[in-house]
Amino acid sequence: MRGHIPTFRILLASGLAALLTALPGAARAQTAGAPPAAIDTPAVAQLDPDLRADPLQPDFALAALPTTLRIPSGRFSFRLTHRFSRPIDQDGVGEFFADFFGFDSAAQIGLELRYGIRPGTQATVYRTNNRDIQFLGQHELLRQDDAVPVTVHALVAVQGADNFSEDFATTIGAVVSRRVADRAMLYAQPVVVLNASPLPGDEVDDDHAVMLGVGARVRIGASQTYVVAEYAPRVAGYDAGVDHASVAIEKRYGGHVFQFNVSNGLGTSFRQLARGGPPSEDWFIGFNLTRRFY
């Protein structure tokens, strides 16, 4: 029996060596023949079309205004907004570079969590570091196709100050979008913001604001890079400060979207936008970062 032990060891070692040699080839064959499922594959899209990436709508917002991008039922996304408080043209170009393009300044930061309640219906909770909290619900009413020229979403939002404990404001509105070939998305966002003014009711003539937001996202070539612009003039009611405007460039990579933007104010929620930016010609650097968990 002892004479057979070396032979057994040789056979065992030879078998292990052959197995280890064969594994990389088998792995390569499996990878080449059966690629893992991705969110853009037709099979997954048949299970839930909302899982498929939209090449013209990479994000749920332009810079601050909403889009008509749907989120799959039962899935999450996270968004970070950041607006630096230093005006770009403050103290000249030299100081702007010395302050690292304004990045050394304080900032208004927002964190948003979005959830798909059911197909076409989504909800968000959004908090900025001035302790404002906004809850939003959005539902698709129409979707653009050969017979319908636009997509329409209805939305309702409620915002409260001091961690949603006082000074509440309600927003009611819609998001209307139109897809232009494979190149651009055009948007209109008519909304009414109740209790928009930061002043007590007896110190302001009109406490509500009506905004007619407009915006566009244009895809650069066949890439996942986009140019974004939005403008939200107040057409009735409270109108102190300048009307919100932003321009941006952004890049989608997988489930991430990174946007660099320049805005004439720091507002990112509906009431912050309705209150207007600083009564000046100042512009501010900012960025958004979105991560989809699907």
KOLNURO-891875 format. One line per field, with one value per residue: residue number from 0; x, y, z of N, C-alpha, C in turn. Coordinates in Angstrom, 1 decimal. Each point is the difference from the previous one (the first is absolute). Layout:
<recs>
num: (NUM|...)
nxx: (X|...)
nyy: (Y|...)
nzz: (Z|...)
caxx: (X|...)
cayy: (Y|...)
cazz: (Z|...)
cxx: (X|...)
cyy: (Y|...)
czz: (Z|...)
</recs>
This chain:
<recs>
num: (0|1|2|3|4|5|6|7|8|9|10|11|12|13|14|15|16|17|18|19|20|21|22|23|24|25|26|27|28|29|30|31|32|33|34|35|36|37|38|39|40|41|42|43|44|45|46|47|48|49|50|51|52|53|54|55|56|57|58|59|60|61|62|63|64|65|66|67|68|69|70|71|72|73|74|75|76|77|78|79|80|81|82|83|84|85|86|87|88|89|90|91|92|93|94|95|96|97|98|99|100|101|102|103|104|105|106|107|108|109|110|111|112|113|114|115|116|117|118|119|120|121|122|123|124|125|126|127|128|129|130|131|132|133|134|135|136|137|138|139|140|141|142|143|144|145|146|147|148|149|150|151|152|153|154|155|156|157|158|159|160|161|162|163|164|165|166|167|168|169|170|171|172|173|174|175|176|177|178|179|180|181|182|183|184|185|186|187|188|189|190|191|192|193|194|195|196|197|198|199|200|201|202|203|204|205|206|207|208|209|210|211|212|213|214|215|216|217|218|219|220|221|222|223|224|225|226|227|228|229|230|231|232|233|234|235|236|237|238|239|240|241|242|243|244|245|246|247|248|249|250|251|252|253|254|255|256|257|258|259|260|261|262|263|264|265|266|267|268|269|270|271|272|273|274|275|276|277|278|279|280|281|282|283|284|285|286|287|288|289|290|291|292|293)
nxx: (0.8|1.1|0.3|-1.3|0.4|1.3|-0.5|-0.7|1.1|0.7|-0.9|0.0|1.3|0.1|-1.0|0.6|1.2|-0.6|-0.6|1.1|0.6|-1.0|0.0|1.2|0.3|-0.5|0.7|1.1|-0.2|-0.2|1.1|0.7|-0.5|0.2|0.0|0.4|-1.2|-0.4|-0.1|0.9|0.0|-0.4|0.7|0.9|0.1|-0.1|0.8|0.7|-0.8|-0.5|0.4|-0.5|1.3|-0.4|0.4|-1.3|-0.2|1.2|-0.8|-0.4|1.1|-0.3|0.0|-1.2|-0.4|-1.2|0.2|-0.2|1.2|-0.4|-0.3|0.7|-1.1|0.0|0.4|1.3|0.1|1.2|-0.2|1.2|-0.5|0.8|-0.3|1.1|0.1|1.2|-0.3|-0.2|-0.7|-0.1|0.4|-0.5|0.7|1.0|-0.9|-0.7|1.1|0.3|-1.3|0.9|-0.2|0.1|0.8|0.7|-1.0|-0.9|-0.9|-1.0|-0.2|-0.4|-0.8|-0.2|-1.1|0.0|-1.3|0.0|-1.1|-0.3|-0.2|0.9|0.2|0.5|0.8|0.2|1.1|0.0|1.2|0.0|1.2|-1.0|-0.1|-0.1|-1.2|0.2|-1.3|0.2|-1.2|0.3|-0.9|0.3|-0.5|1.0|0.2|1.1|-0.8|-0.3|-0.9|1.0|-0.1|-0.5|0.9|-0.9|0.6|-0.8|0.1|0.3|0.3|0.5|0.3|0.8|0.0|1.2|0.4|-0.7|0.3|0.3|-0.8|-1.2|0.4|-1.0|0.5|-0.7|0.3|0.7|0.4|0.3|0.2|1.0|0.1|1.2|-0.5|1.3|-0.5|-1.3|-0.1|-1.3|0.0|-1.2|0.1|-1.3|0.3|-0.7|0.6|-0.7|-0.1|0.2|-0.7|1.2|-0.8|-0.3|-1.2|0.1|1.1|-0.8|0.0|0.9|-0.6|-0.6|0.6|-0.1|0.6|0.6|0.5|1.1|0.3|1.2|0.0|1.2|-0.1|1.3|-0.3|0.7|0.6|0.4|0.3|-0.5|-0.6|-0.1|-1.3|-0.2|-1.3|-0.2|-0.5|-0.2|-1.1|-0.1|-0.5|0.5|0.8|0.3|1.2|1.1|-0.5|-0.2|1.3|0.2|1.3|0.2|1.0|-0.4|0.3|-0.5|0.3|-0.6|0.0|1.0|-0.4|1.0|-0.5|0.6|-0.4|-0.6|-0.4|-1.1|0.0|-0.3|-1.2|-0.6|-0.7|-1.3|-0.1|1.1|-0.4|-1.2|0.9|0.5|0.9|1.2|-0.4|0.8|1.1|0.0|1.0|-0.4|1.1|-0.3|-0.5|-0.4|-0.3|-0.4|-0.5|-0.3|-0.8|0.3)
nyy: (-1.2|0.0|-1.0|0.0|0.4|-0.1|-1.1|-0.2|0.4|-0.7|-1.0|0.2|0.1|-1.0|-0.6|0.5|-0.3|-1.2|-0.1|0.4|-0.8|-0.9|0.4|0.6|-1.1|-0.7|0.7|-0.1|-1.3|0.0|0.9|-0.7|-1.2|0.4|1.2|0.5|-0.1|0.9|1.2|0.0|-1.2|-0.4|-1.1|0.8|0.6|-1.3|-0.3|1.1|0.7|0.3|-1.3|0.3|0.3|1.2|-0.2|0.5|-0.9|0.5|1.1|0.0|0.8|1.2|1.3|0.6|0.3|-0.6|-1.3|-0.7|-0.1|-1.2|-0.4|-1.1|-0.7|0.5|0.9|0.3|1.3|0.5|1.2|0.6|1.1|0.8|1.0|0.4|0.6|-0.2|1.3|-0.4|1.2|-0.6|1.2|-0.2|-0.2|0.8|0.7|0.0|0.2|1.0|0.2|-0.5|1.0|0.6|-1.0|1.1|0.4|0.6|-0.9|0.0|-1.0|-0.8|-0.8|-0.8|-0.7|-0.8|-0.3|-1.1|0.7|0.4|-0.8|1.0|-0.5|1.1|-0.1|1.2|-0.1|1.3|0.0|1.3|0.5|0.7|-1.4|0.3|-0.5|-0.6|-0.3|-0.9|0.0|-1.0|0.3|-1.0|1.0|0.4|-0.8|0.7|0.0|-0.8|-0.3|0.0|1.3|-0.2|0.0|-0.3|0.6|-0.5|1.1|-0.5|1.1|-0.3|1.2|-0.3|1.1|0.2|-0.8|0.8|1.0|0.9|1.1|-0.6|-0.6|0.2|-0.9|0.5|-1.0|0.2|-1.1|0.8|-1.1|0.3|-1.2|0.5|-0.9|-0.2|1.3|0.3|0.5|0.4|0.9|-0.2|0.8|0.1|0.9|-0.2|1.0|-0.7|1.2|0.7|1.0|0.5|1.0|0.5|-0.6|0.7|-0.5|-0.8|0.5|-0.9|-0.9|-0.1|-1.0|0.5|-1.2|0.4|-1.1|0.2|-1.0|-0.4|-1.3|0.4|-1.1|-0.2|0.0|-1.1|1.0|-0.2|1.0|0.9|0.9|0.6|0.5|0.9|0.4|0.7|0.7|0.9|-0.5|-0.3|0.9|-0.6|1.1|0.0|0.7|-0.6|-0.2|-1.2|-0.2|-1.1|-0.2|-1.1|-0.8|-1.2|-1.0|-1.0|-0.8|-0.9|-0.3|0.7|1.1|0.6|1.0|0.9|0.9|1.0|0.6|0.7|-1.1|-0.2|0.4|-1.1|0.4|-0.4|-0.1|-0.7|-0.7|-0.2|-0.1|-0.6|0.3|0.3|1.1|-0.8|0.2|-0.4|-0.8|-1.3|-0.6|-1.1|-1.1|-1.0|-0.9|-0.8|-0.9|-0.8|-0.5|-0.1)
nzz: (0.0|0.8|-0.8|0.4|1.1|-0.4|-0.5|1.1|0.7|-0.8|0.0|1.3|0.1|-0.8|0.7|1.1|-0.6|-0.4|1.2|0.7|-0.8|0.3|1.3|-0.3|-0.7|1.0|0.9|-0.8|-0.2|1.3|0.2|-1.0|0.5|1.3|-0.6|1.1|0.6|-0.8|0.6|-0.9|0.4|-1.2|0.5|0.6|-1.1|-0.5|1.0|-0.2|-0.9|1.3|-0.1|-1.2|-0.2|0.3|-1.3|0.0|0.9|0.2|0.3|1.3|-0.2|-0.4|0.5|0.0|-1.2|0.2|-0.3|-1.1|0.4|-0.3|1.3|-0.2|-0.1|1.2|-0.8|0.3|0.3|0.0|0.5|-0.4|0.6|-0.6|0.8|-0.6|1.2|-0.5|-0.3|-1.3|-0.2|1.2|0.2|-1.2|-1.2|0.5|0.7|-1.1|-0.7|0.8|-0.2|-0.9|-0.9|1.2|-0.2|0.3|-0.7|0.8|0.2|-0.8|0.8|-1.0|0.7|-1.0|0.5|-1.1|0.0|-0.7|0.2|-1.2|-1.1|-0.3|1.2|0.4|1.0|0.5|0.7|0.2|0.5|0.2|0.0|-0.6|0.1|-1.3|0.1|-1.1|0.1|-1.0|-0.7|-0.9|-0.9|-0.9|-0.8|-0.8|-1.0|-0.5|-1.1|-1.0|1.0|0.9|-0.1|1.3|1.0|0.9|1.0|1.0|0.8|1.2|0.6|1.2|0.4|1.0|0.7|0.5|-1.0|-0.9|0.8|-1.0|-0.2|-0.1|-1.1|-0.8|-0.8|-1.0|-0.9|-1.1|-0.6|-1.0|-0.7|-0.8|-0.5|-0.3|-0.8|-0.3|0.0|0.3|1.3|-0.3|0.9|0.6|1.0|-0.3|1.0|1.0|0.6|1.0|0.6|-1.1|0.5|0.3|-0.4|1.2|0.1|1.1|-0.4|-0.6|-1.2|-0.4|0.7|-1.1|-0.7|-1.3|-0.2|-1.1|0.5|-0.6|-0.8|-0.1|-0.5|-0.5|-0.7|0.4|-1.3|-0.1|0.6|1.3|-0.8|0.9|-0.7|1.2|-0.2|1.0|0.0|1.2|-1.0|0.9|-0.5|1.3|0.8|1.1|-0.1|1.3|-0.2|-0.5|-1.2|0.4|-0.1|-0.8|-0.2|-0.7|0.4|-0.6|0.7|-0.8|1.1|-0.7|1.3|-0.4|0.5|-0.6|0.6|-0.8|0.9|-0.6|1.2|-0.2|0.6|1.3|-0.4|0.6|1.0|-0.1|1.3|0.1|-1.1|0.6|1.0|-1.1|-0.9|0.3|0.5|-0.8|-0.6|1.2|-0.3|0.2|0.4|-0.6|0.6|-0.8|0.8|-0.9|0.8|-1.1|0.9|-1.3)
caxx: (-0.8|0.8|0.5|-0.9|-0.2|0.6|-0.7|-1.3|0.3|0.4|-1.2|-0.8|0.6|-0.2|-1.4|-0.2|0.7|-0.8|-1.2|0.4|0.3|-1.2|-0.9|0.0|-0.6|-1.4|-0.6|0.0|-1.0|-1.2|-0.2|-0.3|-1.2|-1.2|0.3|-1.0|-1.1|0.2|-1.3|-0.4|-0.3|-1.4|-0.6|-0.3|-0.9|-1.3|-0.5|-0.4|0.7|0.6|1.4|0.9|0.5|-0.6|1.2|-0.3|-0.4|0.9|-0.2|-1.4|-0.1|1.0|0.9|-0.8|-1.4|-0.2|-0.2|-1.0|0.7|-0.6|0.8|-0.7|-0.7|0.8|1.5|0.4|1.1|0.5|0.5|0.6|0.2|1.0|0.1|1.0|-0.6|0.8|-0.3|1.1|0.8|0.3|1.4|0.8|0.4|1.1|-0.6|-0.8|0.9|0.5|-1.0|-0.2|-1.3|-1.1|-0.2|0.4|-1.1|-1.1|-0.8|-1.3|0.1|-1.3|0.1|-1.3|-0.2|-1.1|-0.5|-1.1|-1.1|-0.6|0.3|-0.4|-0.2|1.2|0.0|1.3|0.2|1.1|0.4|1.1|0.7|-0.7|-1.0|-1.2|-0.3|-1.1|-0.5|-0.6|-0.5|0.0|-0.7|-0.2|-1.3|0.1|1.4|0.1|0.1|-0.4|-1.2|0.0|1.3|0.8|-0.2|-0.5|0.0|-0.6|0.9|-0.4|1.1|-0.2|1.3|0.0|1.3|0.4|-0.2|-1.4|-0.7|-0.7|0.1|-0.2|-0.4|-0.5|0.2|-0.9|0.4|0.1|1.2|-0.4|1.2|-0.1|1.2|0.3|0.8|0.9|1.0|-0.3|-1.3|-0.4|-0.8|-0.7|-0.3|-0.8|-0.3|-0.5|0.6|-0.8|0.8|1.4|0.8|0.6|-0.5|-1.4|-1.1|-0.5|1.1|0.2|-1.3|-0.4|0.9|0.1|0.7|-0.3|1.2|-0.1|1.3|0.3|1.3|0.4|1.2|0.4|1.1|1.1|0.3|-0.5|0.6|-0.9|0.3|-1.1|-0.1|-1.3|-0.3|-1.4|-0.3|-1.3|-0.6|-1.2|-0.9|-1.1|0.2|1.2|1.0|1.2|1.2|0.0|-0.6|1.0|0.6|1.2|0.5|0.8|0.5|-0.1|0.5|-0.6|0.8|-0.7|-1.1|0.4|0.0|0.7|-0.3|0.6|-1.0|0.2|-1.3|-0.1|-0.5|0.4|-1.2|-0.1|-1.4|-0.9|-0.2|1.3|0.0|-1.1|0.4|0.9|1.4|0.5|-0.3|1.2|0.4|1.0|-0.1|0.6|0.4|-0.6|0.0|-1.0|0.4|-1.1|0.3|-1.1|0.3|-0.6)
cayy: (1.2|1.1|0.2|0.7|1.4|1.0|0.0|0.7|1.4|0.5|0.1|1.1|1.3|0.2|0.4|1.4|0.8|0.1|0.8|1.5|0.4|0.1|1.0|1.3|-0.2|-0.2|1.4|0.8|-0.5|0.4|1.4|0.3|-0.5|0.4|1.2|0.3|1.0|1.5|0.6|0.5|-1.1|-0.2|-0.9|0.7|1.1|-0.6|-0.2|1.3|1.0|1.1|-0.4|0.3|1.4|0.9|0.8|1.4|0.4|-0.8|0.3|0.4|1.4|0.8|0.4|0.0|-0.3|-1.4|-0.5|-1.0|-1.3|-0.9|-0.9|-1.3|-0.3|-0.7|0.4|1.2|0.8|1.0|1.2|1.0|1.3|0.8|1.4|0.8|1.3|1.1|0.4|-0.3|1.2|0.8|0.4|-0.2|-1.3|-0.5|-0.5|-1.1|-1.2|-0.2|-0.8|-1.2|0.2|0.1|-1.3|0.2|0.7|-0.9|-0.5|-0.6|-1.4|-0.7|-1.5|-0.5|-1.4|-0.2|-1.4|-0.3|-0.6|-0.9|0.5|1.3|0.8|0.1|0.9|0.4|0.9|0.8|0.9|0.9|0.2|1.1|-0.7|-0.1|-1.3|0.0|-1.2|0.2|-1.1|0.3|-1.1|0.1|0.1|-0.3|-0.3|0.3|-1.1|0.4|0.7|1.0|0.8|0.4|-0.7|0.9|-0.5|0.9|-0.1|0.8|0.0|0.7|0.4|0.6|0.4|-0.5|-1.4|-0.3|0.3|1.3|0.8|-1.0|0.5|-1.1|0.2|-0.8|0.3|-1.1|0.0|-0.4|-0.2|-0.5|-0.6|0.5|-1.0|-0.6|1.0|0.9|0.0|1.4|0.0|1.2|-0.3|1.0|-0.4|1.0|-0.2|0.7|0.4|0.1|1.1|-0.2|1.0|-0.3|0.3|1.4|0.8|-0.3|0.1|-1.3|-1.0|-1.2|0.3|-0.8|-0.1|-0.7|-0.5|-0.6|-0.5|-0.9|-0.8|-0.4|-1.0|0.4|-1.1|-1.3|-0.2|0.2|1.4|0.8|1.4|0.2|1.4|0.1|1.3|-0.1|1.4|0.1|0.7|0.7|-0.1|0.4|0.0|0.6|-0.7|-0.3|-1.3|-1.1|-0.4|-0.8|-0.7|-1.1|-1.1|-1.2|-1.3|-1.2|-1.2|-1.1|0.5|1.3|1.3|1.1|1.3|1.2|1.0|1.4|0.5|1.4|-0.1|-1.3|-0.8|-1.2|-0.5|0.9|1.3|0.8|0.6|1.0|1.1|0.8|0.1|1.3|1.1|0.5|-0.8|-1.1|-1.4|-0.8|-1.3|-1.1|-1.3|-1.1|-1.4|-0.9|-1.4|-0.9|-1.4|-1.0)
cazz: (0.0|0.0|-1.3|-0.9|0.5|-0.9|-1.3|0.2|0.1|-1.3|-0.7|0.6|-0.4|-1.4|-0.2|0.5|-0.9|-1.3|0.3|0.0|-1.4|-0.8|0.5|-0.7|-1.3|0.2|0.3|-1.2|-0.8|0.6|-0.2|-1.4|-0.5|0.7|0.7|1.1|-0.4|0.3|0.0|-1.4|-0.9|-0.2|0.9|1.2|-0.4|-0.1|1.3|0.5|-0.9|0.7|0.4|-1.1|0.0|-1.1|-0.4|0.0|1.4|1.0|1.4|0.4|0.0|-0.9|1.1|1.2|-0.4|-0.2|-1.3|0.0|0.1|0.9|0.7|0.1|1.3|1.0|-0.1|0.6|-0.5|0.9|-0.7|0.8|-0.6|0.7|-0.6|0.7|0.3|-0.4|-1.4|-0.9|-0.3|1.2|0.2|-1.2|-0.5|0.8|1.2|-0.4|-0.1|1.3|0.8|-0.7|-0.8|1.0|0.8|1.4|0.7|0.5|-1.0|0.3|-0.4|0.1|-0.1|-0.5|-0.2|-0.9|0.0|-0.9|0.7|-1.0|-1.3|-0.3|1.2|0.8|1.1|0.4|1.2|-0.4|1.1|-0.2|1.3|0.8|0.7|-0.8|-0.5|-1.0|-0.5|-1.3|-0.7|-1.5|-0.6|-1.4|-0.5|-1.4|-0.4|-1.4|-1.0|-1.3|0.1|1.1|-0.4|1.1|1.3|1.0|1.4|1.0|1.2|1.2|1.0|1.2|0.6|1.3|0.6|1.3|0.0|-0.2|1.2|-0.1|-1.3|-1.1|-1.3|-0.9|-1.5|-0.9|-1.3|-1.0|-0.8|-1.4|-0.7|-1.4|-0.5|-1.3|-0.7|0.9|0.3|1.1|0.7|0.3|1.2|0.6|1.4|0.6|1.4|0.9|1.4|1.0|1.1|-0.5|0.5|1.3|0.9|0.5|-1.0|0.0|-0.5|-1.5|-0.7|-0.5|0.7|-0.9|-1.2|-1.1|-0.8|-1.2|-0.3|-1.4|0.0|-1.1|0.2|-1.3|0.0|-0.9|-0.8|0.5|1.4|1.1|0.5|-0.3|0.3|0.6|0.4|0.5|0.4|0.7|0.3|0.8|-0.8|0.8|1.5|0.6|-1.1|0.5|-0.4|-1.4|-0.4|0.0|-1.3|0.1|-1.1|0.5|-0.8|0.9|-0.5|0.6|-0.1|0.7|0.8|0.5|-0.8|0.6|-0.6|0.4|-0.4|0.4|0.2|0.6|1.4|0.7|0.3|-0.7|0.2|-0.6|0.7|-0.1|-1.3|0.0|0.7|-0.8|0.3|0.5|-0.9|-0.6|-1.2|0.5|-0.4|1.0|-0.5|0.7|-0.7|0.4|-0.2|0.1|0.0|-0.1|0.5|-0.8)
cxx: (0.9|0.6|-0.9|-0.2|0.7|-0.7|-1.3|0.3|0.3|-1.3|-0.9|0.6|-0.2|-1.4|-0.3|0.6|-0.9|-1.2|0.2|0.3|-1.3|-0.9|0.0|-0.7|-1.5|-0.6|-0.1|-1.2|-1.4|-0.3|-0.3|-1.3|-1.3|0.3|-1.0|-1.0|0.4|-1.3|-0.4|-0.3|-1.5|-0.8|-0.5|-1.1|-1.4|-0.6|-0.5|0.7|0.7|1.4|1.0|0.4|-0.6|1.2|-0.2|-0.4|0.8|-0.3|-1.4|-0.2|0.9|1.1|-0.8|-1.5|-0.1|-0.1|-1.1|0.6|-0.8|1.0|-0.7|-0.7|0.9|1.5|0.2|1.0|0.4|0.6|0.6|0.1|0.9|0.1|1.0|-0.5|0.9|-0.4|1.3|0.9|0.3|1.5|1.0|0.4|1.0|-0.5|-0.8|0.9|0.7|-0.9|-0.4|-1.4|-1.2|-0.2|0.4|-1.2|-1.0|-0.9|-1.4|0.0|-1.4|0.2|-1.4|0.0|-1.3|-0.4|-1.1|-1.1|-0.7|0.4|-0.6|-0.3|1.2|-0.1|1.4|-0.1|1.4|0.3|1.2|0.6|-0.4|-1.2|-1.4|-0.2|-1.2|-0.4|-0.7|-0.5|-0.3|-0.7|-0.2|-1.4|-0.1|1.4|0.0|0.2|-0.5|-1.3|-0.1|1.3|0.9|-0.2|-0.4|0.1|-0.7|0.9|-0.7|1.2|-0.4|1.4|-0.2|1.4|0.3|-0.3|-1.5|-0.9|-0.8|0.1|-0.1|-0.4|-0.4|0.2|-0.9|0.4|0.1|1.4|-0.4|1.3|-0.3|1.3|0.2|1.0|0.8|1.1|-0.3|-1.3|-0.3|-1.1|-0.7|-0.5|-0.9|-0.4|-0.6|0.6|-0.7|0.9|1.5|0.8|0.7|-0.5|-1.4|-1.0|-0.4|1.1|0.2|-1.3|-0.5|0.9|0.2|0.8|-0.4|1.3|-0.3|1.4|0.1|1.5|0.3|1.3|0.4|1.2|1.0|0.4|-0.6|0.5|-1.0|0.4|-1.1|0.2|-1.4|-0.2|-1.5|-0.2|-1.4|-0.5|-1.3|-0.9|-1.2|0.4|1.3|1.2|1.3|1.2|-0.1|-0.6|1.1|0.4|1.2|0.5|1.0|0.5|0.1|0.5|-0.7|1.0|-0.6|-1.2|0.3|-0.2|0.6|-0.2|0.8|-0.9|0.4|-1.4|0.0|-0.6|0.4|-1.2|0.0|-1.4|-1.0|-0.2|1.3|0.0|-1.0|0.4|1.1|1.4|0.4|-0.4|1.2|0.3|1.0|-0.4|0.8|0.3|-0.7|0.2|-1.1|0.7|-1.1|0.5|-1.2|0.3|-0.9|0.7)
cyy: (1.2|0.3|0.8|1.4|1.0|0.0|0.8|1.5|0.6|0.2|1.2|1.3|0.2|0.4|1.4|0.9|0.2|0.8|1.4|0.5|0.2|1.1|1.4|-0.2|-0.1|1.4|0.9|-0.4|0.4|1.4|0.4|-0.5|0.5|1.2|0.3|1.0|1.4|0.7|0.5|-1.2|-0.2|-0.9|0.7|1.1|-0.6|-0.2|1.3|1.0|1.1|-0.3|0.4|1.4|0.8|0.9|1.5|0.6|-0.8|0.3|0.5|1.5|0.6|0.4|0.0|-0.4|-1.5|-0.4|-1.1|-1.4|-0.9|-0.8|-1.3|-0.2|-0.8|0.3|1.3|0.8|1.0|1.2|0.9|1.3|0.9|1.4|0.8|1.5|1.1|0.4|-0.1|1.3|0.8|0.2|-0.3|-1.4|-0.6|-0.7|-1.3|-1.3|-0.3|-0.7|-1.3|-0.1|0.0|-1.3|0.2|0.7|-1.0|-0.4|-0.4|-1.3|-0.7|-1.5|-0.4|-1.5|-0.1|-1.4|-0.2|-0.8|-1.1|0.5|1.4|0.9|0.0|1.0|0.3|0.7|0.7|1.0|0.8|0.3|1.3|-0.5|0.0|-1.5|0.0|-1.5|0.2|-1.3|0.4|-1.2|0.3|-0.1|-0.4|-0.3|0.2|-1.3|0.5|0.8|1.2|0.8|0.3|-1.0|0.9|-0.7|1.1|-0.1|0.9|-0.1|0.8|0.2|0.7|0.4|-0.7|-1.5|-0.4|0.2|1.3|0.5|-0.9|0.7|-1.2|0.4|-1.0|0.4|-1.2|0.1|-0.5|-0.1|-0.4|-0.5|0.5|-1.0|-0.7|1.0|0.8|-0.3|1.4|-0.1|1.3|-0.5|1.1|-0.5|1.2|-0.4|0.9|0.3|0.1|1.1|-0.3|1.0|-0.4|0.5|1.4|1.0|-0.1|0.1|-1.3|-1.1|-1.2|0.4|-1.1|0.0|-0.8|-0.4|-0.5|-0.5|-1.0|-0.7|-0.5|-0.9|0.4|-1.3|-1.3|-0.3|0.0|1.3|0.9|1.5|0.3|1.5|0.0|1.5|-0.1|1.4|-0.1|0.9|0.6|-0.2|0.5|0.0|0.8|-0.8|-0.3|-1.4|-1.0|-0.3|-0.8|-0.5|-1.0|-0.9|-1.2|-1.2|-1.1|-1.1|-1.1|0.6|1.3|1.1|1.1|1.3|1.1|1.1|1.4|0.6|1.4|0.0|-1.3|-0.9|-1.3|-0.7|1.0|1.4|0.9|0.7|1.1|1.3|0.9|0.0|1.4|1.1|0.7|-0.8|-1.1|-1.3|-0.9|-1.4|-1.1|-1.3|-0.8|-1.3|-1.0|-1.4|-0.8|-1.4|-1.0|0.0)
czz: (0.0|-1.3|-1.0|0.4|-0.9|-1.3|0.2|0.1|-1.4|-0.8|0.5|-0.5|-1.5|-0.3|0.4|-1.0|-1.3|0.3|0.0|-1.4|-0.8|0.4|-0.7|-1.4|0.1|0.3|-1.2|-0.9|0.5|-0.2|-1.4|-0.4|0.7|0.9|1.1|-0.5|0.4|-0.1|-1.4|-0.9|-0.2|0.9|1.3|-0.3|-0.1|1.4|0.6|-0.9|0.7|0.5|-1.1|0.0|-1.1|-0.4|-0.1|1.4|1.0|1.4|0.2|0.1|-1.0|0.9|1.3|-0.4|-0.4|-1.5|0.0|0.0|1.1|0.7|0.2|1.4|1.0|0.0|0.6|-0.9|1.0|-0.8|1.1|-0.8|0.8|-0.8|0.9|0.1|-0.5|-1.4|-0.8|-0.1|1.3|0.1|-1.1|-0.2|0.9|1.3|-0.3|-0.1|1.4|0.9|-0.7|-0.6|0.9|0.8|1.5|0.8|0.6|-1.1|0.5|-0.6|0.2|-0.2|-0.4|-0.1|-0.8|0.0|-1.0|0.7|-0.9|-1.3|-0.3|1.2|0.9|1.1|0.5|1.4|-0.2|1.2|-0.3|1.4|0.7|0.7|-0.6|-0.4|-1.0|-0.3|-1.3|-0.5|-1.4|-0.7|-1.5|-0.4|-1.5|-0.4|-1.5|-0.8|-1.3|0.0|1.0|-0.2|1.2|1.1|1.0|1.4|0.8|1.2|1.1|1.0|1.2|0.6|1.3|0.5|1.3|0.1|-0.1|1.2|0.0|-1.4|-1.2|-1.3|-0.9|-1.4|-0.7|-1.4|-0.9|-0.7|-1.4|-0.8|-1.5|-0.5|-1.5|-0.7|1.1|0.6|1.3|0.6|0.4|1.1|0.3|1.4|0.6|1.4|0.8|1.4|0.9|1.2|-0.5|0.7|1.3|1.0|0.6|-0.9|0.0|-0.6|-1.5|-0.7|-0.5|0.5|-0.9|-1.3|-1.0|-0.9|-1.3|-0.4|-1.4|0.1|-1.2|0.4|-1.4|0.0|-1.0|-0.8|0.5|1.4|1.0|0.8|-0.5|0.4|0.5|0.3|0.5|0.5|0.5|0.4|0.8|-0.8|0.7|1.5|0.4|-0.9|0.5|-0.5|-1.5|-0.3|-0.2|-1.5|0.3|-1.4|0.5|-1.1|0.9|-0.8|0.7|-0.2|0.8|0.8|0.7|-1.0|0.8|-0.8|0.6|-0.5|0.5|0.1|0.6|1.4|0.6|0.1|-0.9|0.3|-0.6|0.7|-0.1|-1.4|-0.1|0.7|-0.7|0.5|0.6|-1.0|-0.6|-1.2|0.3|-0.6|0.9|-0.7|0.9|-0.7|0.6|-0.2|0.3|-0.1|0.0|0.5|-0.8|-1.4)
</recs>
